[in-house]
Amino acid sequence: MKNVCIYLQVHQPYRVKRYGLFDIGHDHAYFGGDEENDLNNARVLQKVAAKSYLPTAQRLLALLERYPQFRFSLSISGIALEQLERDAPDVIDLFRLFAKSRRVEFLGETYYHSLSFFYSRPEFERQVRMHAETIERLFEQSPRVFRNTELSYTNALGAWADEHGYLGILAEGWDPVLGGRSPNHVYRPMNARRTKLLLKNYKLSDDVAFRFSSRDWNEWPLTTEKFGQWLSAADGETMNLFMDYETFGEHQWEDTGIFDFLSALPGELLKNPQITFMTPSGAIAALPDRGVIDVPHVTTWADTDRDLTAWLGNELQQAAIGTLYGLEARVHAASDASLLEDWRRLQTSDHFYYLCTKWSADGDVHAYFSPYGSPYEAYKIYMHVLKDLEWRLRVNESSVQTSPHGSATAARTQPSREAAVGVGV
């Protein structure tokens, strides 16, 4: 029997507006883009909802109704969920229908789509708890399988998932890690006792996510019949198709035929009585593991390198993220909810992705997703925001020191526009 395990990632960041040097000390609303530009987060979300989230959800619900065997899983970042609740609540309503079907599994991740596991384990665990609470509130599910931001994974993360009781964790089925083995099996993380590891079949996944509309691809056009033949011919027990939800309608536009492909795929695959669909936890429960996978260095699903260089590969990125996490202790000590929220939104991995200076195909992908003119513009804007965050921290700390009682109320005082006049910028 061959099992098809589909996981779709939903994520939208809070994009930082074009924040200038002379905004420092005056403007603390970092994420409020103008209506007419591409940095208005509500407008971007509603556009993607109309092009992708809603039409894809409608087709997936129709497939759940038509095929009792059909199953899939979703991972939705916490900041995407809060934006959807506010700006596109009809998407949340459809996602709730997924949950009610009991054939869609919601996975765990960090609330802010951050790289916090690699910089602050306490912050990482706080964000994972925040995300789990949100999934339970909205969809009445408690995540049993974990996927880290951008499918980033290492042995240490597998051990963490095992310590925290997850049934499974997802990772990239990268050839150097597999050492000649197939990604189409259930494995175990190094040093894990119970947690299992599911690996993305990146070749089959990327045929849909990246190559579907490419007329330069020698397999274009990709039909469900052809894709079904490839799945049937593949070795192994679980074909793990992991991709962005936005593949459908946003990255691959409707006129490419991607929605027709999605609607026809389950029926085509189920013509083969040896193929069925499983969620990640279903595959883990039903299938034997085929041994340990050793991942001593971080793998991800991004770029040709499949490592963290998409976010941390140059000095701009390293300086930005190092400065950000260097503020952690002061941010938590401030006991200021707005400071903490802004600091956490600035952890979202997209901010560092925009700073990437790679060339060729990888560089083209980074440029496609970035709302800024260049990585250098993005860096300048981001660091201006961090300077303002530091300024707010200094005002907060000064308020506590000068307060006669050192009260928590003083610590929560927001810096006023008048107080910013004397900032040397």
C-alpha positions in Angstrom: 0.0 0.0 0.0 1.3 3.5 -0.8 0.2 6.5 1.2 0.1 10.1 0.1 0.8 12.5 2.9 0.1 16.1 2.0 1.1 19.0 4.2 0.4 22.6 3.2 2.0 25.6 4.9 0.0 28.9 5.4 2.0 31.9 6.4 1.9 35.7 6.0 4.4 38.0 7.8 3.8 41.5 9.1 5.9 43.4 6.6 7.9 46.3 7.9 6.9 49.6 6.3 9.6 51.9 4.7 10.8 53.2 8.0 13.4 56.0 7.8 16.2 57.3 10.0 14.2 60.3 11.1 11.3 58.1 12.2 13.4 56.8 15.1 12.0 58.1 18.4 8.8 59.3 16.7 7.0 56.5 15.0 6.6 53.2 16.7 4.0 51.7 14.3 6.5 49.6 12.3 4.0 47.4 10.4 1.5 49.9 9.0 2.2 50.2 5.3 0.5 52.8 3.1 -2.6 51.9 1.2 -1.1 52.5 -2.2 2.1 50.4 -1.8 2.9 46.7 -1.4 3.6 46.9 2.3 0.0 47.2 3.5 -0.4 43.9 5.3 -4.2 43.8 5.4 -4.3 44.5 1.6 -1.7 41.8 0.9 -3.5 39.3 3.0 -6.9 40.0 1.4 -5.4 39.7 -2.1 -3.8 36.3 -1.3 -7.1 35.2 0.4 -9.0 36.0 -2.8 -6.4 34.4 -5.1 -5.4 31.4 -3.0 -6.8 30.8 0.5 -10.5 30.9 -0.4 -10.6 29.1 -3.8 -8.2 26.5 -2.6 -10.2 25.9 0.6 -13.4 25.5 -1.4 -11.8 22.9 -3.6 -10.3 21.0 -0.7 -13.6 20.9 1.1 -15.3 19.6 -2.1 -12.6 16.9 -2.2 -13.2 15.9 1.4 -16.9 15.6 0.7 -16.4 13.6 -2.5 -13.6 11.2 -1.4 -13.9 9.7 2.1 -10.3 8.5 1.8 -8.9 12.0 1.2 -6.8 13.5 4.0 -4.2 16.3 4.4 -2.6 18.5 7.0 -2.1 22.2 7.5 0.5 24.2 9.4 -0.6 27.8 9.9 1.7 30.4 11.6 0.2 32.2 14.5 0.7 35.6 12.9 -1.1 34.4 9.8 -4.0 33.2 11.9 -4.4 36.5 13.7 -4.3 38.4 10.4 -6.9 36.1 8.9 -9.2 36.4 12.0 -9.0 40.2 11.6 -8.9 40.8 7.8 -10.2 37.6 6.2 -12.4 35.8 8.7 -14.2 33.8 6.0 -10.9 31.9 5.5 -11.0 30.9 9.2 -14.5 29.7 8.8 -13.5 27.4 6.0 -10.5 26.1 7.9 -12.9 25.3 10.8 -14.8 23.1 8.4 -11.6 21.3 7.7 -11.2 20.6 11.4 -14.8 19.4 11.7 -14.2 16.8 9.0 -11.7 15.1 11.3 -9.6 14.3 8.3 -7.4 17.4 8.3 -4.6 17.6 10.9 -3.3 20.9 12.2 0.4 20.8 12.9 2.4 22.6 15.6 5.0 25.3 14.9 6.3 28.6 16.3 3.7 31.3 16.6 5.8 34.0 14.9 7.4 31.7 12.2 10.7 32.4 13.8 14.2 30.9 13.9 14.1 31.1 17.7 15.1 27.4 18.2 18.6 28.4 17.1 18.9 31.5 19.2 16.7 31.2 22.3 15.2 27.9 23.5 13.0 29.6 26.1 11.6 32.0 23.6 11.1 29.1 21.1 9.1 27.1 23.7 7.0 30.1 24.6 6.1 30.6 20.9 5.3 26.9 20.4 2.9 27.1 23.4 1.3 30.2 22.1 0.7 28.5 18.7 -0.7 25.4 20.3 -3.1 27.4 22.3 -4.3 29.2 19.2 -4.8 26.0 17.3 -6.8 24.6 20.2 -9.0 27.7 20.4 -9.8 28.0 16.7 -9.8 24.3 15.6 -10.2 22.2 18.8 -7.1 20.2 18.0 -3.9 19.8 20.0 -0.9 19.5 17.6 0.7 16.1 17.8 3.2 16.6 15.0 5.6 19.4 14.8 7.2 21.3 11.9 9.7 24.0 12.5 10.0 27.3 10.5 10.9 26.7 6.9 11.2 23.0 7.7 14.4 23.7 9.5 15.6 20.6 11.3 18.6 19.1 13.1 19.2 16.3 15.6 18.7 18.6 18.5 15.2 19.6 17.3 14.3 15.9 16.9 15.4 15.2 20.4 13.4 18.3 21.7 10.2 17.0 19.9 10.7 13.6 21.6 11.2 15.2 25.0 8.0 17.1 24.6 5.8 14.2 23.5 5.3 14.8 19.8 4.3 11.8 17.7 6.4 13.1 14.8 8.3 15.9 13.2 8.8 16.9 9.6 12.0 17.7 7.7 13.4 18.0 4.2 14.3 14.7 2.6 17.7 16.0 1.5 19.9 13.6 -0.4 23.1 14.1 1.6 21.1 13.4 4.8 19.5 10.3 3.4 22.7 8.8 2.2 21.1 6.9 -0.7 17.9 6.0 1.2 14.4 7.0 0.0 12.5 9.8 1.7 9.3 7.7 1.2 9.5 5.9 4.6 8.9 6.7 8.3 12.2 7.2 10.1 13.4 8.1 13.7 15.3 11.2 14.8 18.7 10.6 16.3 18.4 9.8 20.1 14.5 9.8 19.9 12.6 7.1 21.8 9.1 7.7 20.5 9.0 10.5 18.0 9.1 9.6 14.3 10.5 11.6 11.4 8.7 12.3 8.1 10.8 13.6 5.2 9.6 15.7 2.3 9.9 14.1 -1.2 11.3 17.3 -2.6 11.4 16.1 -6.2 7.7 15.3 -6.4 6.7 18.2 -4.2 8.6 20.8 -6.2 7.2 19.4 -9.5 3.9 20.9 -8.3 5.1 23.8 -6.2 7.8 25.3 -8.5 7.9 23.6 -11.9 4.1 23.2 -12.6 3.9 26.3 -14.9 7.4 26.2 -16.3 7.3 25.7 -20.1 11.0 25.2 -20.0 10.6 22.0 -18.0 10.9 18.9 -20.1 7.9 17.4 -18.3 5.5 20.3 -18.9 2.6 20.1 -18.9 2.2 18.2 -15.7 -1.1 16.2 -15.8 -2.7 14.3 -12.9 -2.2 11.1 -15.0 1.5 11.7 -15.3 1.9 12.6 -11.7 -0.1 9.6 -10.7 2.2 7.3 -12.7 5.2 8.8 -10.9 3.7 8.2 -7.5 2.7 4.7 -8.4 6.3 3.9 -9.6 8.0 5.4 -6.6 9.4 3.1 -4.0 8.4 3.3 -0.3 5.3 3.5 1.8 4.6 7.2 2.2 4.9 9.9 -0.5 5.3 13.1 1.5 4.2 16.1 -0.6 5.0 19.2 1.5 4.5 22.6 -0.1 3.2 26.1 0.5 -0.6 26.4 0.5 0.0 29.5 -1.7 1.2 27.2 -4.4 -2.4 27.1 -5.4 -3.5 30.4 -6.9 -0.7 32.7 -5.7 2.6 31.1 -6.7 1.0 29.2 -9.5 -1.8 31.3 -10.8 -5.3 30.1 -11.7 -4.6 30.4 -15.5 -1.8 27.8 -15.2 -4.5 25.1 -14.5 -3.3 24.5 -11.0 -6.8 24.4 -9.5 -7.9 21.9 -12.1 -4.9 19.8 -11.2 -5.7 20.0 -7.5 -9.4 19.1 -8.0 -8.6 16.1 -10.3 -5.6 14.7 -8.4 -7.3 12.7 -5.6 -9.7 11.0 -8.0 -6.8 10.1 -10.3 -4.6 8.7 -7.5 -7.5 6.7 -6.0 -8.0 4.8 -9.3 -5.0 2.8 -8.0 -6.4 0.6 -5.2 -2.9 0.5 -3.7 -2.9 4.3 -3.0 -4.6 6.1 -0.2 -4.2 9.3 1.8 -2.9 9.8 5.3 -2.2 12.7 7.7 1.2 12.8 9.3 0.0 11.3 12.5 -1.9 8.6 10.6 1.2 7.6 8.7 3.3 7.5 11.8 0.8 5.3 13.6 0.3 2.9 10.7 3.8 2.5 9.2 7.0 0.9 10.6 10.0 3.1 10.9 13.0 2.3 8.8 15.8 3.4 11.1 17.5 6.5 12.3 18.3 9.6 10.3 21.3 11.6 11.5 21.1 15.3 10.8 24.0 16.9 12.7 23.8 20.2 10.7 20.6 22.2 10.0 18.6 21.4 6.9 15.7 23.4 5.5 13.5 23.3 2.4 14.9 26.6 1.0 17.3 27.3 -1.8 19.6 24.8 -3.5 21.8 24.7 -0.4 18.9 23.4 1.8 20.4 25.1 4.9 20.0 28.3 6.9 21.9 30.5 4.4 18.6 31.7 2.9 18.3 33.7 6.2 21.7 33.7 7.8 24.2 33.5 4.9 25.6 37.0 4.9 26.8 39.6 7.3 23.7 41.7 6.9 21.5 38.9 8.0 23.8 37.8 10.9 24.0 41.4 12.2 20.3 41.9 12.1 19.3 38.7 13.8 22.1 39.0 16.3 21.0 42.5 17.3 17.4 41.4 17.6 18.1 38.4 19.9 20.6 40.5 21.9 17.6 42.6 23.1 15.8 39.6 24.5 16.6 40.0 28.2 15.8 43.7 28.1 12.5 43.2 26.3 11.3 40.7 28.8 12.5 42.8 31.7 10.5 45.8 30.4 7.1 44.1 31.1 5.7 46.1 28.2 3.2 44.1 26.0 3.7 46.3 22.9 7.5 46.1 23.1 7.3 42.4 23.4 4.9 42.0 20.6 6.9 44.2 18.2 10.1 42.3 19.1 8.4 39.0 18.4 7.0 40.2 15.1 10.5 41.2 14.1 11.7 37.6 14.6 9.6 36.3 11.7 12.1 34.6 9.3 10.8 36.6 6.3 12.6 39.7 7.5 16.0 38.0 7.2 15.0 36.3 3.9 14.6 39.7 2.4 18.3 40.5 3.3 19.7 37.6 1.2 22.2 38.5 -1.4 22.4 35.3 -3.4 22.5 35.3 -7.2 21.1 33.1 -9.9 17.9 31.1 -9.4 18.0 31.4 -5.6 18.4 35.2 -5.8 15.5 35.4 -8.2 13.2 33.6 -5.7 14.3 35.9 -2.9 13.7 39.0 -5.0 10.2 37.7 -6.0 9.1 37.5 -2.4 10.7 40.7 -1.1 8.6 43.9 -1.1 11.8 46.0 -1.0 14.0 47.3 -3.8 17.1 45.4 -2.7 18.5 43.5 0.3 20.4 46.7 1.3 17.2 48.7 1.5 15.5 46.0 3.5 18.5 45.9 5.9 18.5 49.7 6.4 14.8 49.7 7.2 15.0 46.8 9.5 18.0 48.2 11.5 16.2 51.6 11.8 13.3 49.8 13.4 15.7 48.0 15.8 17.2 51.4 16.7 13.7 52.6 17.6 13.0 49.5 19.6 16.2 50.1 21.5 15.2 53.7 22.1 11.9 52.6 23.5 13.7 50.2 25.8 15.9 53.0 27.1 12.9 55.2 27.8 11.2 52.3 29.6 14.4 51.6 31.7 14.8 55.3 32.5 11.1 55.5 33.6 11.6 52.6 36.0 14.8 54.1 37.4 13.4 57.6 38.0 10.0 56.4 39.3 9.8 56.9 43.1 8.5 53.3 43.5 10.0 51.7 40.4 6.4 50.6 39.6 5.3 48.3 36.8 3.1 51.1 35.6 6.1 53.2 35.0 7.7 50.3 33.1 4.8 50.1 30.8 4.8 53.8 29.9 5.0 54.4 26.1 7.5 56.9 24.9 5.8 60.0 23.8 6.5 62.0 20.6 7.7 64.9 22.8 10.2 62.7 24.6 11.7 61.6 21.3 12.7 65.2 20.3 16.1 65.0 22.1 17.1 61.6 20.5 20.4 62.1 18.7 19.7 60.6 15.2 
